[in-house]
Amino acid sequence: MSFSLFQLLPAIYRLRDGQIAATMQLLTSAEQSQLAALQASATPLTADQQALLASLTAKATRGPLESLLMVIDEQLGCFAADLDQLYDDLFIETCASWVIPYIGDLIGYQQIHGVAPTVDDPRSEVANTIGLRRRKGTILVIEQLARDVTGWGAHAVEFFLTLACTQYVKCVRPGTHYAPDVRGWKTRAFRDSAFSAMSRKVDVRNPVSPGVPRYNLPNIGVFLWSLQAYSTTAVALNPVAPDTKPNCYRFSLLGCDMPLFHAAVDQGEQIAAAATEANVPDFLTRHELCADLRKGGGASYYGAGSSLSLTLNGVLLNPYQIQTADLSGADGAWSNVPVSGGYVAAVDPELGRIALVPPPGGIKTLVASYRYGFNGAIGGGEYEREDSLVVTAAGAVFPYPDTDTAPRYTDIQMAFDFVAGQAATLGKTALEISASGEIDAPAGPLAIDVPGGATVEIRARDGARPLLKLDGEIRALGGANSTLIFNGLLVAAAAPMVPGAPGSSALIVLPDKLQDGSTNELALQLTHCTLTPGWALTPYGEPLQKDAVTLVAQTSSAAITVQSSILGPIRAPERVAVTLADSILDATAADGVAYADPDGESGGGALTLNGCTVVGKVHAKELALVSDSIIWAEASAGWPSGLMADRAQAGCVRFSFLPVNAITPRRFKCVERALAGPAPVFLSFRYGRPGYLKMLASTDPSVREGADDAGEMGAFHFLLAPLRERDLAIRLEEYTPVGLSPALIYQT
């Protein structure tokens, strides 16, 4: 209600009430002083001061009757607001939050976990239900549900359309032939995929049983692409062999073969047509790229801002200047390397290789933007990381390279020294690396010394993926209550760096003493970082130094925290607490040592693993907590088990997969590896490959759904893939026509 009861009274009562107010002192002494000061102010009043003046003036002239009616007005206002809300509660767009389940129940809405961002709002889900009900039973609504509920690429196929059988005369399918059309490349390239055009014979087996898709009249295949295409933007590439083959390049920042991916072309909020191969994130094949380049300006995959682009000497190559070729072969002897002709570059997207025809002026710079495949947002990458940035204060974030008119630092070591010096006065500082690609680092070890009580953050700008390539370790030092944070970096070793050489004990080292002889008390945090397992990769994706340690603490007064990162072995002494969450700890082999004391055998400091995958043996003085994790290890070299805790009376191990004969504190709902027992099935054990430590859907449910929230164990637990599948199963049960049998089929 907008009216006032006092204003509805006859004027004589309002006048008498005002006269009574004039004879009374209704303001306190402090309020009287405030009112007088505001009325006498010679300067213009601010908005807050004007509001205070109006409030004090109204209170000074308000009589007892008006004050009484104001209280009644307030209660009438609450009553009116409640009436308005009752009307709003009739509609899902305006109803209160507590009403949403009741409206959903009226229309038969079924609650789901809502893991994917597109279905995490119950209000919009209930609102969309009516629209989806109008399309219920159609193949497009099933495809849209699969895309929205899982958050992955999806395509639904009615298998009866691909059956090689006598067709119904009232529904003739002229494009369906008994024999495949072998004149084009698509038939063969997509023969076992969701976009296959080949006809099949009837298969009467259950469509949800393991194996290939089951082609039958009542079967519907819901194909899913769970790997994502992550971007790497504007990276300057280096020749594979500058002396012998200066015109041969690899896309990978680590210099290894790597298949390219293409991003999904958006279909809009409502799907109006079935997905094509361009609408899902998938491997970019030679045939697909070749066909796309022939479209010229209409290419879907190539071009500025697309999945792939090449810039030579500052000029973006147009699609007609690029040839798709098979560039397989050993380094120095690649096949089909162009020498001359109408093309400027040859690209092999399946190996991630580029070969150029040297231009008349020579090759100065080759800059590429591309997509690579991975299962989740962990490790260094260009994905969204803004929420993890610690230092945000203006004036405390310094760019690298320096943009000041008088440069304050010219290399990464000088930048480390500068931000550490600024932290002594500002308390918190950050060095923000602004671009993707390799960072030029001076020869030898790097060092950063954080002042006591200060915080220094070395980070990539949100949307950048820099590579810090070392030929010596990073020595991290700090005084009491100091913190050093690495965020968003990809760290690897250069060729000259060899384990055991001076200054090369690990990629990051926490020394025992500072330069002044005092104890190193640094707290080290790694967030969304990659310390390359094996230090670097060979051209064919194998670890270069299989037993190399990536992080070692030589001091007993430090603390190490790792979040959403990928790293190789850790060495930490007894008193150093190490905590990992949503991360991968990879010793590159199940019998390697992933975690131990700096001597490589004794128990390391207290270890906490929460949602982690560990490849290699673990020996800790204490397992403070192991939860939702996988320890994939094999006993060797005198170790009685791949997982050992010296103090079995302290700590807890829960909802985790453990090696044979693991020596742990008390357990709760764990799975221990056994002969012919359930175990995780990984797509790949090698970092740099798209399916790196991705658990297959065929893994036994006791492991894949064995976490505390019924998600999968391991580093990708945060994706909650089994819960996404369950959400989709609920929706398919509701929207699939009676008598049809849907089946989930993973394409990646």
Secondary structure, DSSP 8 states (H G I E B T S, - for coil): ----HHHHS-HHHHHHHHHHHHTS--S-HHHHHHHHHHHT-SS---HHHHHHHHHHHHHHT--HHHHHHHHHHHHHHHHHHHHHHHHHTTSTTTS-GGGHHHHHHHTT-------SGGG--HHHHHHHHHHHHHTTT-HHHHHHHHHHHH-SEEEEEEGGGGB-S---TTS--TT--SS---SSSHHHHTTTSTT----B----S-TTSSSS----TTEEEEEEE-SEEEEEEEEE--EEETTTEEEEEESSTTSS---BEE------SS--S---GGGS-EE--HHHHHHHHTTGGG-SSBSTTSSBEEEETTEE--GGGEEE----SSTT--TT---SSS-SEEEETTTTEEEE---TT----EEEEEEEEESSS-SS-SS--GGG-----TTSEEEES--SSS-S-SSHHHHHHHHHHHHHHHSEEEEEE-SSEEE---SS-EEEEE-TT-EEEEEE-TT--EEEEESS-EEEEE-TT-EEEEES-EEEE-TT--TTSTT-S-SEEE-SB-TTS-B---EEEEES-EE-TTSSB-TTS-BSSTT--SEEE--SS-EEEEES-EE--EE--TT-EEEEES-EEE-SSTTSEEEE-TTSSS-BS-EEEES-EEESEEEES-EEEEES-EEE----TT-S-SEEES-TTS--EES-EE-TT-B-S-EES-EE--TTS----BSB-STTSTTBT-B-TTS-HHHHT-STTSS-SSTTGGG-HHHHHHHHHHHHHHHS-TT-EEEEEE--
